[in-house]
C-alpha cells in the first residue's frame, strides 16, 4: 500500500463512480429540510483508487464534494495481473469483506459497493463475499482496508531479506 499525492497520478484519467446517495430529512419549525450525502469511488483502473464522502443540500453538490474528497485520498494497491496476489479479509467497523483471487475469465463476483471499488481499481477477476455489514460506507471502507493490506512478492521478499525467486520456490 502506498499513499499517493495528487501530482503522482494523472487526475484527468480517473473514473468516478457514485456508490450511494443518501437523503436525510430534518424537521424544523417551518417544515422539513432535506440534505444529501454521496459516497464516491474514483480509480484509474491500474491499481490506484480513492473514496470520499460529500454532503450538501443538493445531490450534484454532494457528488462534486465527494469526488474532490476521493481525489485527496488516493492509494496504490498491489495487483497480480488481473486479480489480487492473495486471499485477504478487510475489516472496518461492522464491515467485513472476504476477497479471493480468481483465474482469468472469472470476472468480478461481488456486490454493489465492493464491485464499484474493485472496478475502479482495475481488478478484473476476483471472488468476494461481504460477511457482516451491508452499509455501503462500511463495505467500501472495509474493501479499501483489505486492498491496502495486499502485498506482492517483491514487498514480501524485501521484508524477509530474500529475493522474489527464493520465495516463489
RAMOPE-V374895 format. One record per residue. N is the residue number from 1. RES is the residue in one small letter. SS is DSSP state (hx for helix, st for strand, lp for the rest). OMEGA is omega as a letter, one per 20 degrees, with the letter a starting at -180 (none if undefined). NEAR is the number of other C-alpha atoms within 10 Angstrom. Layout:
n:N res:RES ss:SS omega:OMEGA near:NEAR
n:N res:RES ss:SS omega:OMEGA near:NEAR
//
This chain:
n:1 res:x ss:lp omega:a near:16
n:2 res:x ss:st omega:r near:11
n:3 res:x ss:st omega:a near:13
n:4 res:x ss:lp omega:r near:17
n:5 res:x ss:lp omega:a near:12
n:6 res:x ss:hx omega:a near:12
n:7 res:x ss:hx omega:a near:7
n:8 res:x ss:hx omega:a near:8
n:9 res:x ss:lp omega:r near:16
n:10 res:x ss:lp omega:a near:9
n:11 res:x ss:hx omega:a near:13
n:12 res:x ss:hx omega:a near:7
n:13 res:x ss:hx omega:a near:11
n:14 res:x ss:lp omega:r near:19
n:15 res:x ss:st omega:a near:16
n:16 res:x ss:st omega:r near:21
n:17 res:x ss:st omega:r near:19
n:18 res:x ss:st omega:a near:17
n:19 res:x ss:st omega:r near:19
n:20 res:x ss:st omega:r near:17
n:21 res:x ss:st omega:a near:18
n:22 res:x ss:st omega:r near:12
n:23 res:x ss:st omega:a near:13
n:24 res:x ss:st omega:a near:12
n:25 res:x ss:st omega:r near:10
n:26 res:x ss:st omega:r near:9
n:27 res:x ss:st omega:r near:9
n:28 res:x ss:st omega:a near:8
n:29 res:x ss:lp omega:a near:5
n:30 res:x ss:lp omega:a near:6
n:31 res:x ss:st omega:a near:7
n:32 res:x ss:st omega:r near:11
n:33 res:x ss:st omega:a near:11
n:34 res:x ss:st omega:r near:12
n:35 res:x ss:st omega:a near:16
n:36 res:x ss:st omega:r near:19
n:37 res:x ss:st omega:a near:22
n:38 res:x ss:st omega:r near:25
n:39 res:x ss:st omega:a near:26
n:40 res:x ss:st omega:r near:31
n:41 res:x ss:st omega:r near:30
n:42 res:x ss:st omega:r near:30
n:43 res:x ss:st omega:a near:28
n:44 res:x ss:lp omega:r near:20
n:45 res:x ss:lp omega:a near:18
n:46 res:x ss:lp omega:r near:17
n:47 res:x ss:lp omega:r near:18
n:48 res:x ss:st omega:r near:22
n:49 res:x ss:st omega:r near:30
n:50 res:x ss:st omega:r near:26
n:51 res:x ss:st omega:a near:29
n:52 res:x ss:st omega:r near:24
n:53 res:x ss:st omega:r near:21
n:54 res:x ss:st omega:r near:22
n:55 res:x ss:st omega:a near:21
n:56 res:x ss:st omega:r near:17
n:57 res:x ss:lp omega:r near:14
n:58 res:x ss:lp omega:a near:13
n:59 res:x ss:hx omega:a near:18
n:60 res:x ss:hx omega:r near:14
n:61 res:x ss:hx omega:r near:16
n:62 res:x ss:hx omega:r near:23
n:63 res:x ss:hx omega:r near:26
n:64 res:x ss:hx omega:r near:17
n:65 res:x ss:hx omega:r near:20
n:66 res:x ss:hx omega:r near:26
n:67 res:x ss:hx omega:r near:25
n:68 res:x ss:hx omega:r near:17
n:69 res:x ss:hx omega:a near:20
n:70 res:x ss:hx omega:a near:22
n:71 res:x ss:hx omega:r near:24
n:72 res:x ss:hx omega:a near:15
n:73 res:x ss:lp omega:a near:16
n:74 res:x ss:lp omega:r near:23
n:75 res:x ss:st omega:r near:22
n:76 res:x ss:st omega:a near:19
n:77 res:x ss:lp omega:r near:23
n:78 res:x ss:lp omega:r near:23
n:79 res:x ss:lp omega:r near:19
n:80 res:x ss:st omega:a near:13
n:81 res:x ss:lp omega:a near:12
n:82 res:x ss:lp omega:a near:18
n:83 res:x ss:st omega:r near:23
n:84 res:x ss:lp omega:a near:23
n:85 res:x ss:lp omega:a near:17
n:86 res:x ss:lp omega:r near:15
n:87 res:x ss:lp omega:a near:15
n:88 res:x ss:st omega:r near:19
n:89 res:x ss:st omega:r near:20
n:90 res:x ss:st omega:a near:23
n:91 res:x ss:st omega:r near:20
n:92 res:x ss:st omega:a near:18
n:93 res:x ss:lp omega:a near:11
n:94 res:x ss:lp omega:a near:13
n:95 res:x ss:st omega:r near:21
n:96 res:x ss:st omega:a near:23
n:97 res:x ss:st omega:r near:26
n:98 res:x ss:st omega:r near:17
n:99 res:x ss:st omega:a near:22
n:100 res:x ss:st omega:r near:17
n:101 res:x ss:st omega:r near:19
n:102 res:x ss:lp omega:r near:21
n:103 res:x ss:lp omega:a near:12
n:104 res:x ss:lp omega:r near:12
n:105 res:x ss:lp omega:a near:10
n:106 res:x ss:lp omega:a near:13
n:107 res:x ss:lp omega:r near:15
n:108 res:x ss:st omega:r near:18
n:109 res:x ss:st omega:a near:17
n:110 res:x ss:lp omega:r near:17
n:111 res:x ss:lp omega:a near:13
n:112 res:x ss:hx omega:a near:13
n:113 res:x ss:hx omega:a near:25
n:114 res:x ss:hx omega:r near:24
n:115 res:x ss:hx omega:a near:19
n:116 res:x ss:hx omega:r near:20
n:117 res:x ss:hx omega:a near:28
n:118 res:x ss:hx omega:r near:26
n:119 res:x ss:hx omega:r near:22
n:120 res:x ss:hx omega:a near:23
n:121 res:x ss:hx omega:a near:27
n:122 res:x ss:lp omega:r near:20
n:123 res:x ss:lp omega:a near:22
n:124 res:x ss:lp omega:a near:20
n:125 res:x ss:lp omega:a near:21
n:126 res:x ss:st omega:r near:23
n:127 res:x ss:st omega:a near:17
n:128 res:x ss:st omega:r near:21
n:129 res:x ss:st omega:r near:15
n:130 res:x ss:st omega:a near:20
n:131 res:x ss:lp omega:a near:15
n:132 res:x ss:lp omega:a near:14
n:133 res:x ss:lp omega:r near:16
n:134 res:x ss:lp omega:r near:17
n:135 res:x ss:lp omega:a near:12
n:136 res:x ss:hx omega:a near:17
n:137 res:x ss:hx omega:a near:21
n:138 res:x ss:hx omega:r near:20
n:139 res:x ss:hx omega:r near:28
n:140 res:x ss:hx omega:a near:30
n:141 res:x ss:hx omega:r near:23
n:142 res:x ss:hx omega:r near:25
n:143 res:x ss:hx omega:r near:28
n:144 res:x ss:hx omega:r near:24
n:145 res:x ss:hx omega:r near:19
n:146 res:x ss:hx omega:a near:21
n:147 res:x ss:hx omega:r near:26
n:148 res:x ss:hx omega:a near:18
n:149 res:x ss:lp omega:r near:13
n:150 res:x ss:lp omega:r near:19
n:151 res:x ss:lp omega:r near:17
n:152 res:x ss:lp omega:a near:16
n:153 res:x ss:hx omega:a near:15
n:154 res:x ss:hx omega:r near:14
n:155 res:x ss:hx omega:r near:15
n:156 res:x ss:hx omega:r near:14
n:157 res:x ss:hx omega:r near:16
n:158 res:x ss:hx omega:r near:11
n:159 res:x ss:hx omega:a near:9
n:160 res:x ss:hx omega:a near:11
n:161 res:x ss:lp omega:r near:9
n:162 res:x ss:lp omega:r near:12
n:163 res:x ss:lp omega:a near:15
n:164 res:x ss:hx omega:r near:16
n:165 res:x ss:hx omega:r near:10
n:166 res:x ss:hx omega:a near:8
n:167 res:x ss:hx omega:a near:12
n:168 res:x ss:hx omega:a near:8
n:169 res:x ss:lp omega:none near:5
//
